[in-house]
Amino acid sequence: MGQLRAQRWTDVAVAWAEMACRWFDTSTLSRNVRLASGQDLARIGLWPAAEHPQITKPAQWTRAICAAWAATVDRLRIGDYPERTATRGMFGDPMSP
């Protein structure tokens, strides 16, 4: 997993985790931005594992799956599809933008 923590990826499809790590290792963004984005990629990878287990590769995302994810993001609460234990706010509160 490189610098992305392996514990965040235990329930994520291998192809998704590999894509995220490849992005992390090749991105020209700062390390801190890559780490923060890596947390988001882990959360995104947990969603199909829970809601659409047939989706195991990024290439399988269709327009409909993307629309379903966008609708999910609009309703996310702290603690949904968690990839870390420390959060700001209380579990169950709406996620901030």
Biopython code that builds the backbone (N, CA, C, O; Angstrom):
import numpy as np
from Bio.PDB.StructureBuilder import StructureBuilder

atoms = [
    (1, "MET", "N", (0.802, -1.192, 0.000)),
    (1, "MET", "CA", (0.000, 0.000, 0.000)),
    (1, "MET", "C", (0.848, 1.260, 0.000)),
    (1, "MET", "O", (0.303, 2.363, -0.063)),
    (2, "GLY", "N", (2.138, 1.130, 0.067)),
    (2, "GLY", "CA", (2.950, 2.335, 0.098)),
    (2, "GLY", "C", (2.659, 3.124, 1.355)),
    (2, "GLY", "O", (2.581, 2.568, 2.450)),
    (3, "GLN", "N", (2.496, 4.447, 1.185)),
    (3, "GLN", "CA", (2.250, 5.298, 2.340)),
    (3, "GLN", "C", (0.776, 5.370, 2.721)),
    (3, "GLN", "O", (0.434, 5.936, 3.760)),
    (4, "LEU", "N", (-0.096, 4.808, 1.899)),
    (4, "LEU", "CA", (-1.496, 4.719, 2.290)),
    (4, "LEU", "C", (-1.619, 3.549, 3.253)),
    (4, "LEU", "O", (-1.137, 2.457, 2.950)),
    (5, "ARG", "N", (-2.239, 3.744, 4.382)),
    (5, "ARG", "CA", (-2.307, 2.701, 5.401)),
    (5, "ARG", "C", (-3.101, 1.499, 4.936)),
    (5, "ARG", "O", (-4.218, 1.635, 4.436)),
    (6, "ALA", "N", (-2.526, 0.330, 5.101)),
    (6, "ALA", "CA", (-3.150, -0.914, 4.647)),
    (6, "ALA", "C", (-4.472, -1.174, 5.358)),
    (6, "ALA", "O", (-5.376, -1.753, 4.755)),
    (7, "GLN", "N", (-4.619, -0.765, 6.626)),
    (7, "GLN", "CA", (-5.837, -1.053, 7.368)),
    (7, "GLN", "C", (-7.057, -0.401, 6.730)),
    (7, "GLN", "O", (-8.173, -0.888, 6.912)),
    (8, "ARG", "N", (-6.876, 0.666, 6.001)),
    (8, "ARG", "CA", (-7.996, 1.338, 5.351)),
    (8, "ARG", "C", (-8.532, 0.548, 4.173)),
    (8, "ARG", "O", (-9.637, 0.816, 3.701)),
    (9, "TRP", "N", (-7.782, -0.403, 3.700)),
    (9, "TRP", "CA", (-8.097, -1.059, 2.447)),
    (9, "TRP", "C", (-8.536, -2.511, 2.620)),
    (9, "TRP", "O", (-8.664, -3.226, 1.626)),
    (10, "THR", "N", (-8.771, -2.965, 3.846)),
    (10, "THR", "CA", (-9.076, -4.378, 4.064)),
    (10, "THR", "C", (-10.391, -4.806, 3.422)),
    (10, "THR", "O", (-10.518, -5.966, 3.029)),
    (11, "ASP", "N", (-11.367, -3.923, 3.302)),
    (11, "ASP", "CA", (-12.660, -4.284, 2.724)),
    (11, "ASP", "C", (-12.863, -3.707, 1.327)),
    (11, "ASP", "O", (-13.974, -3.736, 0.797)),
    (12, "VAL", "N", (-11.809, -3.190, 0.740)),
    (12, "VAL", "CA", (-11.869, -2.584, -0.588)),
    (12, "VAL", "C", (-11.368, -3.596, -1.607)),
    (12, "VAL", "O", (-10.415, -4.330, -1.343)),
    (13, "ALA", "N", (-12.010, -3.636, -2.774)),
    (13, "ALA", "CA", (-11.573, -4.544, -3.836)),
    (13, "ALA", "C", (-10.107, -4.272, -4.181)),
    (13, "ALA", "O", (-9.670, -3.122, -4.222)),
    (14, "VAL", "N", (-9.367, -5.333, -4.424)),
    (14, "VAL", "CA", (-7.931, -5.230, -4.694)),
    (14, "VAL", "C", (-7.645, -4.274, -5.849)),
    (14, "VAL", "O", (-6.732, -3.454, -5.755)),
    (15, "ALA", "N", (-8.404, -4.366, -6.927)),
    (15, "ALA", "CA", (-8.161, -3.496, -8.086)),
    (15, "ALA", "C", (-8.346, -2.027, -7.723)),
    (15, "ALA", "O", (-7.624, -1.168, -8.229)),
    (16, "TRP", "N", (-9.314, -1.733, -6.846)),
    (16, "TRP", "CA", (-9.531, -0.347, -6.416)),
    (16, "TRP", "C", (-8.345, 0.132, -5.581)),
    (16, "TRP", "O", (-7.845, 1.237, -5.789)),
    (17, "ALA", "N", (-7.900, -0.683, -4.650)),
    (17, "ALA", "CA", (-6.760, -0.318, -3.804)),
    (17, "ALA", "C", (-5.494, -0.128, -4.643)),
    (17, "ALA", "O", (-4.715, 0.792, -4.394)),
    (18, "GLU", "N", (-5.290, -0.990, -5.628)),
    (18, "GLU", "CA", (-4.120, -0.856, -6.502)),
    (18, "GLU", "C", (-4.176, 0.439, -7.298)),
    (18, "GLU", "O", (-3.159, 1.117, -7.443)),
    (19, "MET", "N", (-5.346, 0.793, -7.814)),
    (19, "MET", "CA", (-5.508, 2.042, -8.550)),
    (19, "MET", "C", (-5.214, 3.233, -7.650)),
    (19, "MET", "O", (-4.515, 4.161, -8.056)),
    (20, "ALA", "N", (-5.741, 3.212, -6.433)),
    (20, "ALA", "CA", (-5.525, 4.322, -5.509)),
    (20, "ALA", "C", (-4.046, 4.462, -5.147)),
    (20, "ALA", "O", (-3.525, 5.575, -5.078)),
    (21, "CYS", "N", (-3.381, 3.346, -4.919)),
    (21, "CYS", "CA", (-1.952, 3.387, -4.586)),
    (21, "CYS", "C", (-1.117, 3.849, -5.775)),
    (21, "CYS", "O", (-0.148, 4.589, -5.609)),
    (22, "ARG", "N", (-1.494, 3.412, -6.971)),
    (22, "ARG", "CA", (-0.784, 3.867, -8.172)),
    (22, "ARG", "C", (-0.946, 5.381, -8.320)),
    (22, "ARG", "O", (0.015, 6.090, -8.619)),
    (23, "TRP", "N", (-2.174, 5.868, -8.107)),
    (23, "TRP", "CA", (-2.406, 7.308, -8.164)),
    (23, "TRP", "C", (-1.549, 8.017, -7.111)),
    (23, "TRP", "O", (-0.891, 9.012, -7.412)),
    (24, "PHE", "N", (-1.560, 7.504, -5.883)),
    (24, "PHE", "CA", (-0.796, 8.129, -4.800)),
    (24, "PHE", "C", (0.687, 8.215, -5.158)),
    (24, "PHE", "O", (1.330, 9.241, -4.936)),
    (25, "ASP", "N", (1.219, 7.131, -5.712)),
    (25, "ASP", "CA", (2.648, 7.071, -6.017)),
    (25, "ASP", "C", (3.048, 7.930, -7.212)),
    (25, "ASP", "O", (4.220, 8.287, -7.336)),
    (26, "THR", "N", (2.109, 8.274, -8.095)),
    (26, "THR", "CA", (2.469, 9.010, -9.312)),
    (26, "THR", "C", (1.931, 10.431, -9.356)),
    (26, "THR", "O", (2.311, 11.203, -10.237)),
    (27, "SER", "N", (1.066, 10.789, -8.438)),
    (27, "SER", "CA", (0.487, 12.133, -8.443)),
    (27, "SER", "C", (1.554, 13.181, -8.140)),
    (27, "SER", "O", (2.490, 12.931, -7.382)),
    (28, "THR", "N", (1.399, 14.344, -8.739)),
    (28, "THR", "CA", (2.327, 15.452, -8.475)),
    (28, "THR", "C", (1.820, 16.370, -7.369)),
    (28, "THR", "O", (2.461, 17.376, -7.064)),
    (29, "LEU", "N", (0.693, 16.045, -6.772)),
    (29, "LEU", "CA", (0.174, 16.837, -5.659)),
    (29, "LEU", "C", (1.057, 16.645, -4.429)),
    (29, "LEU", "O", (1.825, 15.686, -4.349)),
    (30, "SER", "N", (0.944, 17.559, -3.477)),
    (30, "SER", "CA", (1.745, 17.445, -2.261)),
    (30, "SER", "C", (1.368, 16.177, -1.497)),
    (30, "SER", "O", (0.283, 15.624, -1.682)),
    (31, "ARG", "N", (2.273, 15.731, -0.646)),
    (31, "ARG", "CA", (2.035, 14.515, 0.137)),
    (31, "ARG", "C", (0.778, 14.643, 0.989)),
    (31, "ARG", "O", (-0.018, 13.707, 1.055)),
    (32, "ASN", "N", (0.589, 15.793, 1.645)),
    (32, "ASN", "CA", (-0.588, 15.974, 2.498)),
    (32, "ASN", "C", (-1.883, 15.907, 1.701)),
    (32, "ASN", "O", (-2.861, 15.322, 2.167)),
    (33, "VAL", "N", (-1.908, 16.493, 0.516)),
    (33, "VAL", "CA", (-3.103, 16.438, -0.332)),
    (33, "VAL", "C", (-3.344, 15.004, -0.781)),
    (33, "VAL", "O", (-4.486, 14.545, -0.806)),
    (34, "ARG", "N", (-2.274, 14.292, -1.138)),
    (34, "ARG", "CA", (-2.423, 12.898, -1.547)),
    (34, "ARG", "C", (-2.944, 12.033, -0.412)),
    (34, "ARG", "O", (-3.781, 11.159, -0.638)),
    (35, "LEU", "N", (-2.463, 12.263, 0.808)),
    (35, "LEU", "CA", (-2.952, 11.490, 1.955)),
    (35, "LEU", "C", (-4.433, 11.751, 2.210)),
    (35, "LEU", "O", (-5.198, 10.816, 2.446)),
    (36, "ALA", "N", (-4.840, 13.022, 2.163)),
    (36, "ALA", "CA", (-6.248, 13.360, 2.365)),
    (36, "ALA", "C", (-7.110, 12.757, 1.257)),
    (36, "ALA", "O", (-8.186, 12.222, 1.525)),
    (37, "SER", "N", (-6.645, 12.842, 0.039)),
    (37, "SER", "CA", (-7.386, 12.265, -1.082)),
    (37, "SER", "C", (-7.423, 10.739, -0.978)),
    (37, "SER", "O", (-8.407, 10.110, -1.366)),
    (38, "GLY", "N", (-6.358, 10.156, -0.460)),
    (38, "GLY", "CA", (-6.323, 8.712, -0.260)),
    (38, "GLY", "C", (-7.407, 8.250, 0.701)),
    (38, "GLY", "O", (-7.982, 7.176, 0.521)),
    (39, "GLN", "N", (-7.690, 9.053, 1.717)),
    (39, "GLN", "CA", (-8.779, 8.732, 2.647)),
    (39, "GLN", "C", (-10.113, 8.732, 1.911)),
    (39, "GLN", "O", (-10.959, 7.866, 2.137)),
    (40, "ASP", "N", (-10.292, 9.711, 1.029)),
    (40, "ASP", "CA", (-11.523, 9.759, 0.240)),
    (40, "ASP", "C", (-11.618, 8.569, -0.705)),
    (40, "ASP", "O", (-12.691, 7.986, -0.865)),
    (41, "LEU", "N", (-10.500, 8.204, -1.334)),
    (41, "LEU", "CA", (-10.508, 7.055, -2.240)),
    (41, "LEU", "C", (-10.846, 5.766, -1.493)),
    (41, "LEU", "O", (-11.517, 4.889, -2.036)),
    (42, "ALA", "N", (-10.385, 5.655, -0.255)),
    (42, "ALA", "CA", (-10.725, 4.473, 0.541)),
    (42, "ALA", "C", (-12.222, 4.436, 0.815)),
    (42, "ALA", "O", (-12.850, 3.385, 0.691)),
    (43, "ARG", "N", (-12.797, 5.576, 1.186)),
    (43, "ARG", "CA", (-14.235, 5.642, 1.452)),
    (43, "ARG", "C", (-15.018, 5.296, 0.181)),
    (43, "ARG", "O", (-15.993, 4.546, 0.229)),
    (44, "ILE", "N", (-14.586, 5.843, -0.943)),
    (44, "ILE", "CA", (-15.258, 5.547, -2.206)),
    (44, "ILE", "C", (-15.156, 4.060, -2.513)),
    (44, "ILE", "O", (-16.113, 3.470, -3.015)),
    (45, "GLY", "N", (-14.020, 3.445, -2.223)),
    (45, "GLY", "CA", (-13.843, 2.021, -2.475)),
    (45, "GLY", "C", (-14.657, 1.133, -1.558)),
    (45, "GLY", "O", (-15.013, 0.015, -1.932)),
    (46, "LEU", "N", (-14.959, 1.615, -0.358)),
    (46, "LEU", "CA", (-15.776, 0.838, 0.574)),
    (46, "LEU", "C", (-17.240, 0.799, 0.163)),
    (46, "LEU", "O", (-17.941, -0.177, 0.433)),
    (47, "TRP", "N", (-17.694, 1.847, -0.483)),
    (47, "TRP", "CA", (-19.105, 1.931, -0.862)),
    (47, "TRP", "C", (-19.525, 0.808, -1.814)),
    (47, "TRP", "O", (-20.505, 0.125, -1.520)),
    (48, "PRO", "N", (-18.829, 0.577, -2.952)),
    (48, "PRO", "CA", (-19.289, -0.522, -3.800)),
    (48, "PRO", "C", (-19.137, -1.885, -3.120)),
    (48, "PRO", "O", (-19.926, -2.795, -3.375)),
    (49, "ALA", "N", (-18.143, -2.029, -2.270)),
    (49, "ALA", "CA", (-17.985, -3.298, -1.554)),
    (49, "ALA", "C", (-19.222, -3.592, -0.713)),
    (49, "ALA", "O", (-19.617, -4.748, -0.564)),
    (50, "ALA", "N", (-19.826, -2.551, -0.169)),
    (50, "ALA", "CA", (-21.011, -2.721, 0.677)),
    (50, "ALA", "C", (-22.316, -2.703, -0.114)),
    (50, "ALA", "O", (-23.234, -3.463, 0.194)),
    (51, "GLU", "N", (-22.408, -1.856, -1.115)),
    (51, "GLU", "CA", (-23.675, -1.642, -1.815)),
    (51, "GLU", "C", (-23.758, -2.314, -3.187)),
    (51, "GLU", "O", (-24.851, -2.649, -3.644)),
    (52, "HIS", "N", (-22.634, -2.509, -3.835)),
    (52, "HIS", "CA", (-22.599, -3.091, -5.190)),
    (52, "HIS", "C", (-21.416, -4.055, -5.273)),
    (52, "HIS", "O", (-20.447, -3.768, -5.976)),
    (53, "PRO", "N", (-21.468, -5.183, -4.579)),
    (53, "PRO", "CA", (-20.310, -6.076, -4.516)),
    (53, "PRO", "C", (-19.864, -6.619, -5.882)),
    (53, "PRO", "O", (-18.749, -7.124, -6.007)),
    (54, "GLN", "N", (-20.711, -6.521, -6.890)),
    (54, "GLN", "CA", (-20.309, -6.960, -8.223)),
    (54, "GLN", "C", (-19.318, -5.982, -8.864)),
    (54, "GLN", "O", (-18.651, -6.331, -9.838)),
    (55, "ILE", "N", (-19.217, -4.773, -8.332)),
    (55, "ILE", "CA", (-18.283, -3.771, -8.847)),
    (55, "ILE", "C", (-16.963, -3.964, -8.114)),
    (55, "ILE", "O", (-16.842, -3.590, -6.947)),
    (56, "THR", "N", (-15.973, -4.544, -8.788)),
    (56, "THR", "CA", (-14.687, -4.844, -8.153)),
    (56, "THR", "C", (-13.523, -4.098, -8.794)),
    (56, "THR", "O", (-12.392, -4.186, -8.315)),
    (57, "LYS", "N", (-13.790, -3.361, -9.882)),
    (57, "LYS", "CA", (-12.733, -2.623, -10.580)),
    (57, "LYS", "C", (-13.239, -1.226, -10.914)),
    (57, "LYS", "O", (-14.424, -1.050, -11.196)),
    (58, "PRO", "N", (-12.363, -0.239, -10.886)),
    (58, "PRO", "CA", (-12.784, 1.112, -11.264)),
    (58, "PRO", "C", (-13.403, 1.157, -12.662)),
    (58, "PRO", "O", (-14.319, 1.945, -12.895)),
    (59, "ALA", "N", (-12.931, 0.340, -13.585)),
    (59, "ALA", "CA", (-13.445, 0.339, -14.957)),
    (59, "ALA", "C", (-14.906, -0.118, -15.041)),
    (59, "ALA", "O", (-15.556, 0.094, -16.065)),
    (60, "GLN", "N", (-15.426, -0.736, -13.986)),
    (60, "GLN", "CA", (-16.804, -1.212, -13.982)),
    (60, "GLN", "C", (-17.807, -0.123, -13.585)),
    (60, "GLN", "O", (-19.017, -0.341, -13.641)),
    (61, "TRP", "N", (-17.309, 1.027, -13.192)),
    (61, "TRP", "CA", (-18.219, 2.099, -12.819)),
    (61, "TRP", "C", (-18.896, 2.618, -14.087)),
    (61, "TRP", "O", (-18.237, 3.006, -15.051)),
    (62, "THR", "N", (-20.209, 2.615, -14.057)),
    (62, "THR", "CA", (-21.010, 3.132, -15.160)),
    (62, "THR", "C", (-21.543, 4.502, -14.760)),
    (62, "THR", "O", (-21.346, 4.965, -13.637)),
    (63, "ARG", "N", (-22.214, 5.128, -15.698)),
    (63, "ARG", "CA", (-22.851, 6.417, -15.388)),
    (63, "ARG", "C", (-23.851, 6.243, -14.244)),
    (63, "ARG", "O", (-23.940, 7.096, -13.361)),
    (64, "ALA", "N", (-24.596, 5.147, -14.257)),
    (64, "ALA", "CA", (-25.588, 4.892, -13.200)),
    (64, "ALA", "C", (-24.916, 4.691, -11.842)),
    (64, "ALA", "O", (-25.405, 5.200, -10.833)),
    (65, "ILE", "N", (-23.805, 3.959, -11.804)),
    (65, "ILE", "CA", (-23.083, 3.752, -10.538)),
    (65, "ILE", "C", (-22.533, 5.089, -10.041)),
    (65, "ILE", "O", (-22.593, 5.376, -8.845)),
    (66, "CYS", "N", (-22.003, 5.903, -10.942)),
    (66, "CYS", "CA", (-21.496, 7.228, -10.541)),
    (66, "CYS", "C", (-22.623, 8.091, -9.982)),
    (66, "CYS", "O", (-22.432, 8.791, -8.987)),
    (67, "ALA", "N", (-23.795, 8.045, -10.614)),
    (67, "ALA", "CA", (-24.935, 8.815, -10.117)),
    (67, "ALA", "C", (-25.367, 8.314, -8.738)),
    (67, "ALA", "O", (-25.719, 9.110, -7.868)),
    (68, "ALA", "N", (-25.340, 7.007, -8.543)),
    (68, "ALA", "CA", (-25.694, 6.446, -7.230)),
    (68, "ALA", "C", (-24.692, 6.884, -6.175)),
    (68, "ALA", "O", (-25.082, 7.193, -5.049)),
    (69, "TRP", "N", (-23.389, 6.917, -6.518)),
    (69, "TRP", "CA", (-22.377, 7.384, -5.571)),
    (69, "TRP", "C", (-22.598, 8.860, -5.248)),
    (69, "TRP", "O", (-22.522, 9.255, -4.085)),
    (70, "ALA", "N", (-22.871, 9.680, -6.267)),
    (70, "ALA", "CA", (-23.108, 11.107, -6.033)),
    (70, "ALA", "C", (-24.294, 11.303, -5.088)),
    (70, "ALA", "O", (-24.245, 12.163, -4.208)),
    (71, "ALA", "N", (-25.346, 10.524, -5.259)),
    (71, "ALA", "CA", (-26.495, 10.613, -4.356)),
    (71, "ALA", "C", (-26.108, 10.182, -2.945)),
    (71, "ALA", "O", (-26.583, 10.757, -1.966)),
    (72, "THR", "N", (-25.252, 9.175, -2.841)),
    (72, "THR", "CA", (-24.790, 8.707, -1.527)),
    (72, "THR", "C", (-23.968, 9.785, -0.836)),
    (72, "THR", "O", (-24.132, 10.025, 0.360)),
    (73, "VAL", "N", (-23.087, 10.431, -1.584)),
    (73, "VAL", "CA", (-22.241, 11.488, -1.007)),
    (73, "VAL", "C", (-23.108, 12.582, -0.404)),
    (73, "VAL", "O", (-22.790, 13.128, 0.653)),
    (74, "ASP", "N", (-24.200, 12.896, -1.080)),
    (74, "ASP", "CA", (-25.094, 13.943, -0.596)),
    (74, "ASP", "C", (-25.707, 13.592, 0.754)),
    (74, "ASP", "O", (-26.097, 14.480, 1.512)),
    (75, "ARG", "N", (-25.793, 12.291, 1.055)),
    (75, "ARG", "CA", (-26.414, 11.846, 2.313)),
    (75, "ARG", "C", (-25.424, 11.286, 3.328)),
    (75, "ARG", "O", (-25.839, 10.802, 4.382)),
    (76, "LEU", "N", (-24.122, 11.340, 3.035)),
    (76, "LEU", "CA", (-23.134, 10.743, 3.947)),
    (76, "LEU", "C", (-23.169, 11.388, 5.327)),
    (76, "LEU", "O", (-23.387, 12.589, 5.481)),
    (77, "ARG", "N", (-22.948, 10.549, 6.304)),
    (77, "ARG", "CA", (-22.836, 10.986, 7.695)),
    (77, "ARG", "C", (-21.487, 10.538, 8.227)),
    (77, "ARG", "O", (-20.905, 9.578, 7.722)),
    (78, "ILE", "N", (-20.993, 11.220, 9.232)),
    (78, "ILE", "CA", (-19.725, 10.835, 9.838)),
    (78, "ILE", "C", (-19.860, 9.407, 10.365)),
    (78, "ILE", "O", (-20.784, 9.092, 11.114)),
    (79, "GLY", "N", (-18.937, 8.567, 9.966)),
    (79, "GLY", "CA", (-18.955, 7.170, 10.359)),
    (79, "GLY", "C", (-19.440, 6.238, 9.265)),
    (79, "GLY", "O", (-19.258, 5.025, 9.365)),
    (80, "ASP", "N", (-20.067, 6.793, 8.199)),
    (80, "ASP", "CA", (-20.474, 5.962, 7.074)),
    (80, "ASP", "C", (-19.236, 5.589, 6.270)),
    (80, "ASP", "O", (-18.416, 6.452, 5.956)),
    (81, "TYR", "N", (-19.095, 4.330, 5.938)),
    (81, "TYR", "CA", (-17.952, 3.827, 5.166)),
    (81, "TYR", "C", (-16.641, 4.371, 5.743)),
    (81, "TYR", "O", (-15.836, 4.958, 5.019)),
    (82, "PRO", "N", (-16.428, 4.168, 7.071)),
    (82, "PRO", "CA", (-15.243, 4.765, 7.696)),
    (82, "PRO", "C", (-13.960, 4.086, 7.258)),
    (82, "PRO", "O", (-13.901, 2.863, 7.129)),
    (83, "GLU", "N", (-12.946, 4.882, 7.033)),
    (83, "GLU", "CA", (-11.625, 4.358, 6.737)),
    (83, "GLU", "C", (-10.631, 4.832, 7.778)),
    (83, "GLU", "O", (-9.438, 4.543, 7.683)),
    (84, "ARG", "N", (-11.113, 5.552, 8.763)),
    (84, "ARG", "CA", (-10.240, 5.999, 9.851)),
    (84, "ARG", "C", (-11.066, 6.062, 11.124)),
    (84, "ARG", "O", (-12.296, 6.053, 11.081)),
    (85, "THR", "N", (-10.390, 6.124, 12.236)),
    (85, "THR", "CA", (-11.119, 6.144, 13.504)),
    (85, "THR", "C", (-11.274, 7.550, 14.056)),
    (85, "THR", "O", (-12.246, 7.821, 14.761)),
    (86, "ALA", "N", (-10.353, 8.448, 13.760)),
    (86, "ALA", "CA", (-10.448, 9.812, 14.273)),
    (86, "ALA", "C", (-11.246, 10.668, 13.295)),
    (86, "ALA", "O", (-10.945, 10.691, 12.102)),
    (87, "THR", "N", (-12.254, 11.367, 13.788)),
    (87, "THR", "CA", (-13.054, 12.248, 12.939)),
    (87, "THR", "C", (-13.298, 13.547, 13.676)),
    (87, "THR", "O", (-13.132, 13.640, 14.893)),
    (88, "ARG", "N", (-13.686, 14.526, 12.925)),
    (88, "ARG", "CA", (-14.173, 15.762, 13.535)),
    (88, "ARG", "C", (-15.677, 15.651, 13.584)),
    (88, "ARG", "O", (-16.293, 15.162, 12.637)),
    (89, "GLY", "N", (-16.271, 16.090, 14.656)),
    (89, "GLY", "CA", (-17.715, 15.985, 14.784)),
    (89, "GLY", "C", (-18.099, 14.683, 15.458)),
    (89, "GLY", "O", (-17.248, 13.924, 15.923)),
    (90, "MET", "N", (-19.374, 14.447, 15.498)),
    (90, "MET", "CA", (-19.911, 13.261, 16.151)),
    (90, "MET", "C", (-20.402, 12.281, 15.090)),
    (90, "MET", "O", (-20.907, 12.676, 14.039)),
    (91, "PHE", "N", (-20.239, 10.982, 15.395)),
    (91, "PHE", "CA", (-20.751, 9.981, 14.488)),
    (91, "PHE", "C", (-22.237, 10.203, 14.253)),
    (91, "PHE", "O", (-22.995, 10.444, 15.192)),
    (92, "GLY", "N", (-22.638, 10.121, 13.016)),
    (92, "GLY", "CA", (-24.035, 10.334, 12.650)),
    (92, "GLY", "C", (-24.330, 11.743, 12.161)),
    (92, "GLY", "O", (-25.352, 11.963, 11.512)),
    (93, "ASP", "N", (-23.451, 12.710, 12.459)),
    (93, "ASP", "CA", (-23.628, 14.065, 11.937)),
    (93, "ASP", "C", (-23.382, 14.066, 10.435)),
    (93, "ASP", "O", (-22.611, 13.245, 9.939)),
    (94, "PRO", "N", (-24.023, 14.969, 9.706)),
    (94, "PRO", "CA", (-23.755, 15.049, 8.270)),
    (94, "PRO", "C", (-22.280, 15.379, 8.011)),
    (94, "PRO", "O", (-21.644, 16.106, 8.774)),
    (95, "MET", "N", (-21.758, 14.825, 6.914)),
    (95, "MET", "CA", (-20.398, 15.149, 6.516)),
    (95, "MET", "C", (-20.363, 16.597, 6.051)),
    (95, "MET", "O", (-21.337, 17.090, 5.483)),
    (96, "SER", "N", (-19.265, 17.271, 6.285)),
    (96, "SER", "CA", (-19.130, 18.636, 5.793)),
    (96, "SER", "C", (-18.681, 18.593, 4.336)),
    (96, "SER", "O", (-18.135, 17.587, 3.883)),
    (97, "PRO", "N", (-18.912, 19.689, 3.595)),
    (97, "PRO", "CA", (-18.520, 19.707, 2.175)),
    (97, "PRO", "C", (-17.025, 19.508, 2.009)),
    (97, "PRO", "O", (-16.525, 19.496, 0.884)),
]
sb = StructureBuilder()
sb.init_structure("model")
sb.init_model(0)
sb.init_chain("A")
sb.init_seg("    ")
for serial, (resi, resn, name, xyz) in enumerate(atoms, 1):
    if name == "N":
        sb.init_residue(resn, " ", resi, " ")
    sb.init_atom(name, np.array(xyz, "f"), 0.0, 1.0, " ", f" {name:<3s}", serial, name[0])
structure = sb.get_structure()
